Amino acid sequence: MSYIVFAWLTSVTYGLGSVVGKIATRHHVANPWLYNIVWWIVTVTSIVPFAIAGGVGWPQDWGSILWLSLANAVSGVFFVLAFYAVDLSILSPLASLRVPISAIIGALFFREALTVFQQMLIGVIFLAGMFVNMDERFSFGAVFSKRTSLAFIWIFTSVWFNSMIKEASLHNGFWEVSLWSNVIGLVMTLVTVPLFLHDLRKTPVSRYQGIVISTILFTIGMLFSVKALGENVGISMAIISLPLAMVMTMILSFFAPKLLEKHTAKVYAIRLVSAAVMVLAALRLSIN
């Protein structure tokens, strides 16, 4: 299949996984560090049988795998922290910022030229990103809040993670990249044990159901993304960054307002229009 198909499959599974996982953060597991370790354990457990069936072996280039594992662990931590702190209808469209940030990094560190039109597109994406953060007060103060800063840190680390996927895929096979980067990432994440050990002991197993379902969806999406990003980063990233979770969340807000979040129709309209501008500009930037 084309990398475009895998990118779309990634976007859909990530959207569903985000919605299920966000429900778990609001109603089942209050400690983000506990959520994070369960997510890692389920991810590795889910990948192992597929990797074995796919004939996984030892990586040919351990260096790129180790860097990918580190990027995976760091990006994963900030994703979970942002996941707890920020509305899903904000976090989902902000993922589109990964496209212009990748372009800026390419220009600064790899001397990739940016045309005036591309620079304008980048400016439009960042401006629209500010309006995505609007709430009922319609204050730009929310854009620069501590909670939102976690989302921006996640976006930067996510760009790093996606770049490392591309690098590791040049030197290693699909299953070697998928399995070993997550196994090593899990080992690295064990340093956070003191932050969740107390809550682990007192949290009933039944409360992990949402995390397990969400993680399985994210794992499937991650496997799709490795396939897509291993062939193409720009267009794949634009498709993967589509805010499908935002659309799902908005629909749920009308039928089940207590499940995730509830804002006025005006706020959601501004967020939706801003997200559409971000996505269209990011797609144009990716294929320019």
Backbone as CSV, one residue per row, in Angstrom:
resi,resn,N_x,N_y,N_z,CA_x,CA_y,CA_z,C_x,C_y,C_z
1,MET,0.833,-1.207,0.000,0.000,0.000,0.000,0.867,1.256,0.000
2,SER,0.318,2.336,-0.503,1.019,3.609,-0.541,1.190,4.168,0.868
3,TYR,2.250,4.975,1.054,2.473,5.602,2.356,1.320,6.533,2.723
4,ILE,0.602,7.046,1.713,-0.538,7.924,1.972,-1.655,7.158,2.679
5,VAL,-1.878,5.916,2.262,-2.896,5.071,2.908,-2.513,4.824,4.358
6,PHE,-1.239,4.500,4.595,-0.777,4.256,5.961,-0.888,5.529,6.807
7,ALA,-0.646,6.681,6.193,-0.763,7.949,6.928,-2.210,8.200,7.347
8,TRP,-3.156,7.908,6.451,-4.570,8.078,6.794,-5.003,7.090,7.880
9,LEU,-4.535,5.861,7.782,-4.847,4.872,8.821,-4.290,5.327,10.165
10,THR,-3.101,5.929,10.130,-2.505,6.474,11.355,-3.387,7.562,11.944
11,SER,-3.846,8.476,11.121,-4.652,9.604,11.574,-5.947,9.136,12.236
12,VAL,-6.604,8.157,11.627,-7.877,7.655,12.156,-7.674,6.935,13.483
13,THR,-6.690,6.041,13.541,-6.465,5.286,14.783,-5.965,6.197,15.899
14,TYR,-5.148,7.190,15.577,-4.711,8.158,16.578,-5.901,8.957,17.120
15,GLY,-6.830,9.330,16.231,-8.003,10.076,16.660,-8.857,9.281,17.632
16,LEU,-9.137,8.031,17.286,-9.931,7.167,18.169,-9.196,6.916,19.483
17,GLY,-7.888,6.659,19.391,-7.095,6.415,20.588,-7.068,7.624,21.508
18,SER,-7.013,8.811,20.932,-6.991,10.041,21.733,-8.286,10.221,22.505
19,VAL,-9.410,9.974,21.851,-10.709,10.144,22.506,-10.869,9.153,23.663
20,VAL,-10.564,7.886,23.408,-10.687,6.865,24.457,-9.722,7.157,25.601
21,GLY,-8.489,7.546,25.269,-7.499,7.846,26.292,-7.873,9.060,27.121
22,LYS,-8.434,10.087,26.490,-8.833,11.297,27.217,-9.948,10.987,28.205
23,ILE,-10.853,10.108,27.833,-11.911,9.688,28.748,-11.299,9.023,29.979
24,ALA,-10.252,8.216,29.747,-9.569,7.544,30.864,-8.911,8.559,31.798
25,THR,-8.343,9.630,31.245,-7.683,10.632,32.103,-8.693,11.378,32.961
26,ARG,-9.898,11.546,32.477,-10.914,12.324,33.206,-11.676,11.496,34.236
27,HIS,-11.808,10.202,33.978,-12.706,9.410,34.814,-12.072,8.192,35.492
28,HIS,-10.853,7.812,35.094,-10.322,6.549,35.611,-8.962,6.655,36.297
29,VAL,-7.997,7.320,35.676,-6.629,7.379,36.221,-6.203,8.840,36.320
30,ALA,-5.998,9.310,37.550,-5.683,10.727,37.762,-4.196,11.033,37.650
31,ASN,-3.340,10.032,37.808,-1.889,10.238,37.804,-1.333,10.046,36.394
32,PRO,-0.818,11.103,35.754,-0.305,10.969,34.383,0.888,10.020,34.272
33,TRP,1.700,9.930,35.328,2.864,9.042,35.284,2.436,7.577,35.310
34,LEU,1.350,7.290,36.015,0.796,5.933,36.021,0.225,5.610,34.645
35,TYR,-0.489,6.571,34.074,-1.012,6.402,32.716,0.135,6.093,31.757
36,ASN,1.224,6.854,31.890,2.352,6.719,30.980,2.978,5.325,31.021
37,ILE,3.201,4.786,32.222,3.862,3.482,32.312,2.941,2.368,31.814
38,VAL,1.634,2.475,32.110,0.689,1.473,31.593,0.668,1.523,30.077
39,TRP,0.691,2.724,29.545,0.717,2.911,28.095,1.934,2.210,27.491
40,TRP,3.109,2.400,28.112,4.324,1.781,27.590,4.273,0.259,27.660
41,ILE,3.817,-0.263,28.778,3.760,-1.722,28.951,2.820,-2.356,27.928
42,VAL,1.648,-1.756,27.752,0.682,-2.294,26.789,1.214,-2.155,25.361
43,THR,1.893,-1.039,25.077,2.470,-0.836,23.742,3.448,-1.947,23.389
44,VAL,4.406,-2.205,24.274,5.414,-3.236,24.016,4.763,-4.606,23.921
45,THR,3.837,-4.898,24.828,3.150,-6.191,24.815,2.380,-6.395,23.513
46,SER,1.804,-5.322,23.000,1.023,-5.414,21.764,1.916,-5.630,20.546
47,ILE,3.095,-5.020,20.560,3.973,-5.106,19.396,4.686,-6.455,19.294
48,VAL,5.051,-7.039,20.431,5.887,-8.250,20.439,5.366,-9.360,19.529
49,PRO,4.089,-9.788,19.633,3.640,-10.889,18.757,3.705,-10.552,17.280
50,PHE,3.383,-9.298,16.925,3.446,-8.888,15.519,4.899,-8.895,15.027
51,ALA,5.788,-8.400,15.876,7.204,-8.335,15.500,7.789,-9.734,15.313
52,ILE,7.449,-10.654,16.211,7.946,-12.036,16.098,7.416,-12.676,14.827
53,ALA,6.122,-12.469,14.560,5.526,-13.020,13.339,6.166,-12.411,12.096
54,GLY,6.607,-11.159,12.214,7.242,-10.479,11.078,8.712,-10.788,10.931
55,GLY,9.251,-11.662,11.801,10.654,-12.070,11.693,11.628,-11.035,12.203
56,VAL,11.292,-10.338,13.285,12.171,-9.306,13.832,13.513,-9.893,14.251
57,GLY,14.552,-9.121,14.059,15.895,-9.530,14.467,16.560,-8.420,15.252
58,TRP,17.874,-8.478,15.372,18.616,-7.424,16.051,18.800,-6.238,15.098
59,PRO,18.778,-5.026,15.603,19.000,-3.854,14.736,20.382,-3.886,14.092
60,GLN,20.475,-3.371,12.884,21.763,-3.273,12.206,22.524,-2.036,12.666
61,ASP,21.804,-1.035,13.101,22.429,0.203,13.567,21.840,0.566,14.922
62,TRP,22.535,0.185,15.994,22.049,0.427,17.347,22.021,1.918,17.685
63,GLY,22.905,2.692,17.102,22.962,4.117,17.402,21.665,4.828,17.074
64,SER,21.151,4.614,15.874,19.913,5.271,15.470,18.722,4.767,16.282
65,ILE,18.747,3.496,16.679,17.675,2.932,17.498,17.684,3.557,18.896
66,LEU,18.866,3.742,19.459,18.964,4.350,20.793,18.474,5.796,20.781
67,TRP,18.853,6.546,19.754,18.375,7.931,19.659,16.867,7.966,19.471
68,LEU,16.344,7.056,18.658,14.894,6.978,18.452,14.189,6.617,19.752
69,SER,14.765,5.699,20.513,14.169,5.284,21.789,14.107,6.450,22.761
70,LEU,15.175,7.231,22.824,15.202,8.395,23.707,14.150,9.416,23.279
71,ALA,14.084,9.686,21.985,13.087,10.625,21.473,11.674,10.110,21.740
72,ASN,11.496,8.815,21.615,10.210,8.180,21.867,9.797,8.353,23.328
73,ALA,10.736,8.110,24.242,10.450,8.215,25.676,10.132,9.657,26.076
74,VAL,10.924,10.597,25.611,10.730,12.009,25.963,9.427,12.540,25.364
75,SER,9.207,12.253,24.088,7.988,12.703,23.424,6.758,12.094,24.082
76,GLY,6.864,10.815,24.464,5.742,10.144,25.111,5.365,10.780,26.431
77,VAL,6.361,11.149,27.226,6.112,11.789,28.523,5.376,13.113,28.336
78,PHE,5.866,13.942,27.428,5.238,15.248,27.246,3.872,15.140,26.590
79,PHE,3.673,14.103,25.776,2.340,13.893,25.203,1.335,13.598,26.315
80,VAL,1.699,12.700,27.223,0.787,12.341,28.316,0.524,13.546,29.216
81,LEU,1.570,14.321,29.548,1.386,15.502,30.389,0.466,16.519,29.709
82,ALA,0.668,16.721,28.407,-0.200,17.643,27.664,-1.611,17.072,27.534
83,PHE,-1.693,15.762,27.409,-2.964,15.055,27.290,-3.844,15.326,28.506
84,TYR,-3.224,15.351,29.684,-3.943,15.627,30.918,-4.274,17.111,31.076
85,ALA,-3.428,17.971,30.562,-3.539,19.403,30.858,-4.417,20.185,29.887
86,VAL,-4.519,19.730,28.649,-5.133,20.540,27.590,-6.357,19.840,27.008
87,ASP,-7.383,20.626,26.669,-8.553,20.079,25.984,-8.131,19.361,24.711
88,LEU,-8.805,18.262,24.416,-8.488,17.511,23.202,-8.818,18.320,21.950
89,SER,-9.812,19.198,22.048,-10.165,20.034,20.898,-9.116,21.115,20.639
90,ILE,-8.173,21.288,21.581,-7.029,22.184,21.375,-5.802,21.385,20.977
91,LEU,-5.549,20.315,21.705,-4.335,19.520,21.486,-4.301,18.901,20.097
92,SER,-5.437,18.424,19.639,-5.488,17.750,18.341,-5.072,18.655,17.179
93,PRO,-5.664,19.846,17.012,-5.228,20.703,15.896,-3.815,21.255,16.059
94,LEU,-3.351,21.424,17.307,-1.993,21.934,17.516,-0.947,20.990,16.933
95,ALA,-1.317,19.733,16.729,-0.385,18.785,16.124,0.048,19.230,14.732
96,SER,-0.779,20.065,14.082,-0.423,20.581,12.753,0.816,21.456,12.788
97,LEU,1.178,21.963,13.972,2.374,22.802,14.090,3.650,22.016,13.816
98,ARG,3.561,20.689,13.859,4.754,19.885,13.591,5.275,20.093,12.173
99,VAL,4.375,20.393,11.246,4.783,20.594,9.850,5.638,21.856,9.695
100,PRO,5.160,23.046,10.130,6.016,24.235,9.989,7.277,24.174,10.846
101,ILE,7.197,23.559,12.019,8.388,23.443,12.859,9.440,22.584,12.168
102,SER,8.999,21.514,11.513,9.931,20.676,10.748,10.586,21.480,9.630
103,ALA,9.780,22.335,8.973,10.315,23.169,7.892,11.322,24.182,8.424
104,ILE,11.031,24.771,9.595,11.943,25.753,10.192,13.255,25.091,10.594
105,ILE,13.165,23.909,11.190,14.377,23.174,11.581,15.213,22.832,10.358
106,GLY,14.526,22.425,9.295,15.238,22.104,8.060,15.983,23.305,7.506
107,ALA,15.360,24.498,7.631,15.993,25.723,7.131,17.165,26.151,8.010
108,LEU,17.013,26.003,9.323,18.043,26.475,10.255,19.256,25.554,10.321
109,PHE,19.011,24.248,10.316,20.099,23.308,10.566,20.565,22.537,9.327
110,PHE,19.712,22.462,8.308,20.084,21.683,7.128,20.111,22.533,5.856
111,ARG,20.011,23.854,6.052,20.126,24.810,4.939,19.119,24.554,3.826
112,GLU,17.923,24.101,4.218,16.860,23.915,3.243,16.170,25.265,3.017
113,ALA,16.116,25.690,1.786,15.588,27.019,1.469,14.070,27.075,1.650
114,LEU,13.606,28.191,2.198,12.175,28.450,2.329,11.813,29.648,1.462
115,THR,10.849,29.458,0.571,10.401,30.562,-0.268,9.577,31.543,0.570
116,VAL,9.335,32.713,0.014,8.520,33.720,0.704,7.122,33.159,0.967
117,PHE,6.588,32.422,-0.009,5.256,31.836,0.150,5.240,30.820,1.289
118,GLN,6.271,30.003,1.391,6.359,29.035,2.472,6.456,29.727,3.826
119,GLN,7.200,30.816,3.875,7.305,31.575,5.122,5.942,32.156,5.516
120,MET,5.169,32.607,4.525,3.827,33.125,4.791,2.923,32.017,5.327
121,LEU,3.032,30.832,4.749,2.225,29.703,5.213,2.555,29.357,6.663
122,ILE,3.830,29.379,6.996,4.248,29.099,8.368,3.653,30.125,9.333
123,GLY,3.687,31.391,8.933,3.104,32.444,9.756,1.601,32.251,9.956
124,VAL,0.905,31.861,8.882,-0.542,31.619,8.961,-0.845,30.470,9.924
125,ILE,-0.053,29.402,9.864,-0.278,28.247,10.741,-0.106,28.634,12.201
126,PHE,0.941,29.387,12.512,1.165,29.791,13.907,0.089,30.767,14.386
127,LEU,-0.351,31.665,13.518,-1.409,32.610,13.892,-2.714,31.861,14.162
128,ALA,-3.051,30.918,13.281,-4.266,30.120,13.481,-4.157,29.279,14.746
129,GLY,-2.931,28.835,15.057,-2.713,28.058,16.273,-3.045,28.848,17.524
130,MET,-2.871,30.164,17.489,-3.218,31.008,18.631,-4.736,31.037,18.824
131,PHE,-5.489,31.093,17.725,-6.953,31.135,17.832,-7.533,29.787,18.247
132,VAL,-6.830,28.696,17.951,-7.284,27.374,18.389,-7.393,27.320,19.908
133,ASN,-6.547,28.090,20.600,-6.509,28.073,22.059,-7.587,28.939,22.717
134,MET,-8.396,29.582,21.932,-9.407,30.476,22.493,-10.428,29.721,23.352
135,ASP,-10.815,30.358,24.463,-11.875,29.805,25.301,-13.007,30.835,25.403
136,GLU,-13.914,30.632,26.355,-15.064,31.533,26.481,-14.667,32.968,26.792
137,ARG,-13.516,33.184,27.388,-13.073,34.550,27.711,-12.472,35.252,26.497
138,PHE,-12.143,34.474,25.438,-11.544,35.019,24.219,-10.309,35.849,24.519
139,SER,-9.457,35.299,25.376,-8.224,35.970,25.787,-7.016,35.213,25.232
140,PHE,-6.058,35.970,24.708,-4.841,35.340,24.203,-3.940,34.872,25.345
141,GLY,-4.325,35.201,26.576,-3.541,34.741,27.714,-3.505,33.227,27.803
142,ALA,-4.576,32.579,27.342,-4.634,31.118,27.370,-3.606,30.493,26.441
143,VAL,-3.200,31.251,25.426,-2.237,30.731,24.457,-0.883,30.489,25.105
144,PHE,-0.539,31.324,26.075,0.787,31.254,26.683,0.735,30.737,28.124
145,SER,-0.274,29.950,28.438,-0.419,29.401,29.778,0.561,28.245,29.995
146,LYS,0.728,27.877,31.259,1.615,26.769,31.614,1.131,25.475,30.979
147,ARG,-0.198,25.288,30.960,-0.749,24.063,30.370,-0.443,23.975,28.888
148,THR,-0.634,25.090,28.195,-0.381,25.096,26.758,1.092,24.895,26.449
149,SER,1.970,25.360,27.335,3.408,25.187,27.112,3.777,23.710,27.057
150,LEU,3.066,22.868,27.811,3.314,21.426,27.747,2.995,20.892,26.349
151,ALA,1.942,21.423,25.754,1.574,20.999,24.405,2.650,21.394,23.398
152,PHE,3.191,22.608,23.538,4.222,23.063,22.606,5.518,22.266,22.775
153,ILE,5.856,21.916,24.012,7.044,21.085,24.234,6.844,19.715,23.596
154,TRP,5.627,19.161,23.758,5.340,17.872,23.121,5.490,17.968,21.600
155,ILE,5.011,19.061,21.020,5.094,19.220,19.563,6.550,19.211,19.109
156,PHE,7.420,19.943,19.811,8.836,19.979,19.445,9.486,18.598,19.593
157,THR,9.192,17.915,20.694,9.775,16.585,20.897,9.198,15.588,19.905
158,SER,7.962,15.810,19.488,7.345,14.940,18.492,8.027,15.078,17.135
159,VAL,8.402,16.317,16.795,9.152,16.541,15.551,10.481,15.788,15.595
160,TRP,11.135,15.868,16.734,12.392,15.133,16.939,12.161,13.626,16.778
161,PHE,11.111,13.122,17.399,10.780,11.699,17.330,10.532,11.254,15.886
162,ASN,9.749,12.037,15.147,9.442,11.672,13.763,10.690,11.710,12.880
163,SER,11.585,12.642,13.141,12.838,12.711,12.392,13.704,11.486,12.680
164,MET,13.692,11.038,13.935,14.470,9.857,14.308,13.895,8.581,13.695
165,ILE,12.572,8.541,13.491,11.964,7.401,12.800,12.527,7.297,11.389
166,LYS,12.591,8.432,10.711,13.124,8.458,9.348,14.574,7.989,9.325
167,GLU,15.380,8.487,10.269,16.788,8.130,10.335,16.972,6.644,10.636
168,ALA,16.242,6.136,11.629,16.369,4.728,12.007,15.894,3.803,10.890
169,SER,14.880,4.232,10.141,14.336,3.408,9.062,15.302,3.290,7.887
170,LEU,16.253,4.220,7.794,17.248,4.143,6.720,18.262,3.028,6.967
171,HIS,18.430,2.629,8.225,19.479,1.680,8.583,18.961,0.370,9.171
172,ASN,17.653,0.318,9.466,17.092,-0.868,10.107,15.762,-1.241,9.470
173,GLY,15.356,-2.491,9.669,14.087,-2.955,9.140,12.904,-2.420,9.924
174,PHE,11.711,-2.566,9.344,10.480,-2.045,9.942,10.252,-2.586,11.347
175,TRP,10.334,-3.895,11.525,10.042,-4.485,12.831,11.151,-4.217,13.836
176,GLU,12.380,-4.098,13.382,13.467,-3.747,14.296,13.261,-2.342,14.861
177,VAL,12.852,-1.425,13.984,12.569,-0.052,14.431,11.376,-0.040,15.383
178,SER,10.310,-0.731,15.015,9.072,-0.701,15.790,9.237,-1.336,17.167
179,LEU,9.893,-2.499,17.217,10.005,-3.224,18.485,11.055,-2.634,19.415
180,TRP,12.291,-2.527,18.936,13.385,-2.179,19.839,13.315,-0.741,20.342
181,SER,12.785,0.166,19.543,12.665,1.550,20.022,11.672,1.643,21.170
182,ASN,10.671,0.769,21.177,9.692,0.779,22.248,10.146,-0.015,23.460
183,VAL,10.846,-1.116,23.241,11.385,-1.882,24.368,12.377,-1.019,25.150
184,ILE,13.292,-0.386,24.436,14.296,0.462,25.102,13.634,1.695,25.701
185,GLY,12.622,2.241,25.009,11.883,3.382,25.543,11.200,3.042,26.857
186,LEU,10.652,1.824,26.953,10.028,1.371,28.200,11.052,1.305,29.329
187,VAL,12.226,0.771,29.033,13.289,0.679,30.041,13.666,2.079,30.530
188,MET,13.788,3.026,29.604,14.123,4.400,29.983,13.041,5.016,30.864
189,THR,11.795,4.679,30.601,10.672,5.259,31.330,10.581,4.741,32.759
190,LEU,11.242,3.639,33.064,11.198,3.063,34.411,11.779,4.002,35.473
191,VAL,12.516,5.019,35.042,13.053,5.987,36.026,11.937,6.772,36.699
192,THR,10.722,6.739,36.143,9.597,7.492,36.716,8.808,6.676,37.740
193,VAL,9.255,5.465,38.050,8.524,4.596,38.981,8.152,5.292,40.296
194,PRO,9.054,6.045,40.942,8.685,6.702,42.209,7.511,7.677,42.084
195,LEU,7.228,8.133,40.871,6.175,9.126,40.672,4.772,8.513,40.602
196,PHE,4.704,7.196,40.447,3.378,6.569,40.334,3.199,5.324,41.203
197,LEU,4.227,4.905,41.922,4.174,3.651,42.673,3.032,3.633,43.688
198,HIS,2.837,4.737,44.394,1.778,4.796,45.401,0.401,4.621,44.771
199,ASP,0.154,5.327,43.650,-1.140,5.229,42.978,-1.332,3.875,42.314
200,LEU,-0.240,3.242,41.899,-0.326,1.915,41.288,-0.902,0.912,42.282
201,ARG,-0.503,1.014,43.526,-0.933,0.079,44.556,-2.411,0.217,44.897
202,LYS,-2.963,1.419,44.775,-4.339,1.640,45.215,-5.348,1.768,44.062
203,THR,-4.898,1.666,42.823,-5.797,1.802,41.675,-6.304,0.432,41.223
204,PRO,-7.625,0.208,41.204,-8.179,-1.074,40.756,-7.828,-1.359,39.299
205,VAL,-7.625,-2.635,38.993,-7.251,-3.033,37.629,-8.313,-2.610,36.616
206,SER,-9.565,-2.597,37.019,-10.654,-2.251,36.099,-10.534,-0.832,35.545
207,ARG,-9.828,0.033,36.271,-9.678,1.418,35.817,-8.695,1.570,34.656
208,TYR,-7.977,0.501,34.339,-6.993,0.567,33.263,-7.584,0.223,31.892
209,GLN,-8.851,-0.136,31.854,-9.442,-0.594,30.592,-9.340,0.454,29.486
210,GLY,-9.661,1.698,29.833,-9.606,2.761,28.826,-8.199,2.979,28.312
211,ILE,-7.203,2.929,29.216,-5.809,3.106,28.799,-5.389,1.974,27.870
212,VAL,-5.790,0.746,28.208,-5.416,-0.407,27.393,-5.977,-0.282,25.983
213,ILE,-7.266,0.046,25.880,-7.894,0.192,24.554,-7.238,1.332,23.775
214,SER,-7.043,2.467,24.460,-6.403,3.610,23.814,-4.998,3.270,23.333
215,THR,-4.238,2.583,24.185,-2.847,2.254,23.845,-2.769,1.299,22.677
216,ILE,-3.680,0.336,22.638,-3.698,-0.596,21.506,-3.963,0.161,20.207
217,LEU,-4.901,1.104,20.245,-5.178,1.924,19.061,-3.958,2.765,18.684
218,PHE,-3.306,3.377,19.676,-2.106,4.165,19.415,-0.974,3.289,18.871
219,THR,-0.868,2.065,19.376,0.185,1.159,18.901,-0.030,0.799,17.441
220,ILE,-1.274,0.491,17.109,-1.594,0.203,15.706,-1.277,1.427,14.849
221,GLY,-1.655,2.612,15.356,-1.360,3.841,14.629,0.133,4.075,14.487
222,MET,0.884,3.758,15.554,2.339,3.934,15.517,2.969,3.045,14.449
223,LEU,2.484,1.806,14.342,3.005,0.890,13.319,2.695,1.428,11.921
224,PHE,1.484,1.965,11.756,1.138,2.588,10.477,2.046,3.794,10.203
225,SER,2.315,4.597,11.250,3.113,5.811,11.067,4.560,5.493,10.698
226,VAL,5.117,4.434,11.302,6.489,4.032,10.952,6.563,3.687,9.469
227,LYS,5.534,3.001,8.994,5.482,2.637,7.574,5.377,3.880,6.692
228,ALA,4.533,4.837,7.104,4.331,6.046,6.303,5.534,6.970,6.369
229,LEU,6.028,7.251,7.575,7.139,8.184,7.752,8.453,7.620,7.239
230,GLY,8.552,6.294,7.191,9.755,5.671,6.657,9.916,5.923,5.161
231,GLU,8.796,6.250,4.495,8.831,6.509,3.051,8.752,7.994,2.729
232,ASN,7.989,8.737,3.529,7.829,10.171,3.269,7.460,10.868,4.568
233,VAL,8.142,11.969,4.885,7.879,12.668,6.144,6.870,13.802,5.960
234,GLY,7.067,14.647,4.946,6.267,15.853,4.785,4.774,15.603,4.629
235,ILE,4.381,14.908,3.560,2.967,14.656,3.298,2.372,13.749,4.367
236,SER,3.137,12.734,4.778,2.649,11.817,5.820,2.344,12.580,7.103
237,MET,3.240,13.490,7.491,3.048,14.243,8.725,1.828,15.152,8.636
238,ALA,1.590,15.726,7.462,0.424,16.597,7.291,-0.874,15.801,7.466
239,ILE,-0.917,14.597,6.921,-2.115,13.756,7.047,-2.273,13.259,8.475
240,ILE,-1.167,12.819,9.070,-1.211,12.314,10.449,-1.656,13.407,11.411
241,SER,-1.334,14.651,11.089,-1.655,15.775,11.971,-3.091,16.277,11.822
242,LEU,-3.880,15.679,10.945,-5.278,16.110,10.805,-6.003,15.960,12.146
243,PRO,-6.748,16.984,12.560,-7.370,16.980,13.897,-8.665,16.168,13.966
244,LEU,-8.591,14.886,13.621,-9.795,14.061,13.665,-10.315,13.902,15.088
245,ALA,-9.390,13.854,16.064,-9.812,13.748,17.465,-10.628,14.971,17.877
246,MET,-10.298,16.124,17.329,-11.040,17.351,17.636,-12.487,17.230,17.159
247,VAL,-12.659,16.733,15.947,-14.007,16.576,15.394,-14.811,15.587,16.232
248,MET,-14.185,14.469,16.605,-14.854,13.470,17.435,-15.248,14.064,18.788
249,THR,-14.359,14.859,19.364,-14.616,15.478,20.665,-15.772,16.467,20.592
250,MET,-15.812,17.253,19.532,-16.890,18.228,19.371,-18.240,17.542,19.242
251,ILE,-18.276,16.440,18.526,-19.526,15.689,18.382,-19.973,15.147,19.738
252,LEU,-19.023,14.591,20.489,-19.344,14.053,21.809,-19.793,15.146,22.776
253,SER,-19.265,16.362,22.605,-19.619,17.448,23.531,-21.107,17.797,23.466
254,PHE,-21.736,17.524,22.340,-23.156,17.823,22.196,-24.043,16.685,22.700
255,PHE,-23.559,15.457,22.555,-24.358,14.297,22.957,-24.022,13.803,24.366
256,ALA,-22.774,14.018,24.807,-22.353,13.581,26.143,-21.389,14.619,26.717
257,PRO,-21.892,15.791,27.108,-21.029,16.902,27.545,-20.175,16.606,28.768
258,LYS,-20.588,15.667,29.616,-19.827,15.348,30.821,-18.719,14.328,30.566
259,LEU,-18.698,13.766,29.384,-17.733,12.713,29.084,-16.328,13.262,28.870
260,LEU,-16.210,14.347,28.105,-14.891,14.910,27.804,-14.805,16.389,28.162
261,GLU,-15.482,17.212,27.388,-15.418,18.663,27.596,-16.672,19.293,27.037
262,LYS,-16.937,20.515,27.440,-18.106,21.230,26.941,-17.793,22.702,26.834
263,HIS,-17.881,23.252,25.618,-17.702,24.676,25.381,-18.870,25.179,24.544
264,THR,-18.958,26.487,24.411,-20.041,27.064,23.621,-19.814,26.778,22.136
265,ALA,-20.892,26.883,21.377,-20.799,26.656,19.941,-19.857,27.662,19.287
266,LYS,-19.828,28.889,19.835,-18.959,29.933,19.281,-17.481,29.559,19.441
267,VAL,-17.114,29.041,20.624,-15.736,28.640,20.865,-15.344,27.508,19.919
268,TYR,-16.217,26.534,19.800,-15.913,25.412,18.913,-15.837,25.847,17.449
269,ALA,-16.661,26.820,17.070,-16.620,27.317,15.689,-15.269,27.963,15.404
270,ILE,-14.784,28.788,16.353,-13.477,29.433,16.182,-12.371,28.394,16.111
271,ARG,-12.425,27.407,17.006,-11.400,26.356,17.014,-11.434,25.548,15.725
272,LEU,-12.643,25.249,15.231,-12.772,24.436,14.022,-12.248,25.179,12.803
273,VAL,-12.614,26.452,12.664,-12.141,27.254,11.524,-10.618,27.410,11.594
274,SER,-10.108,27.681,12.782,-8.657,27.829,12.951,-7.939,26.534,12.609
275,ALA,-8.504,25.408,13.050,-7.904,24.112,12.757,-7.901,23.835,11.256
276,ALA,-9.004,24.203,10.585,-9.084,23.998,9.138,-8.017,24.811,8.408
277,VAL,-7.817,26.053,8.853,-6.778,26.908,8.257,-5.398,26.286,8.468
278,MET,-5.148,25.790,9.682,-3.860,25.169,9.990,-3.604,23.950,9.107
279,VAL,-4.617,23.104,8.968,-4.467,21.872,8.189,-4.252,22.182,6.714
280,LEU,-5.043,23.082,6.152,-4.909,23.429,4.738,-3.548,24.052,4.455
281,ALA,-3.101,24.945,5.350,-1.794,25.581,5.174,-0.677,24.558,5.326
282,ALA,-0.835,23.605,6.266,0.185,22.580,6.475,0.267,21.646,5.275
283,LEU,-0.892,21.289,4.713,-0.893,20.440,3.511,-0.224,21.159,2.347
284,ARG,-0.523,22.437,2.195,0.086,23.215,1.099,1.602,23.333,1.316
285,LEU,1.995,23.509,2.564,3.433,23.613,2.879,4.146,22.312,2.599
286,SER,3.470,21.183,2.848,4.099,19.870,2.668,4.337,19.528,1.212
287,ILE,3.472,20.014,0.339,3.588,19.645,-1.077,4.164,20.769,-1.913
288,ASN,4.524,21.883,-1.266,5.030,23.039,-2.023,6.412,22.766,-2.626
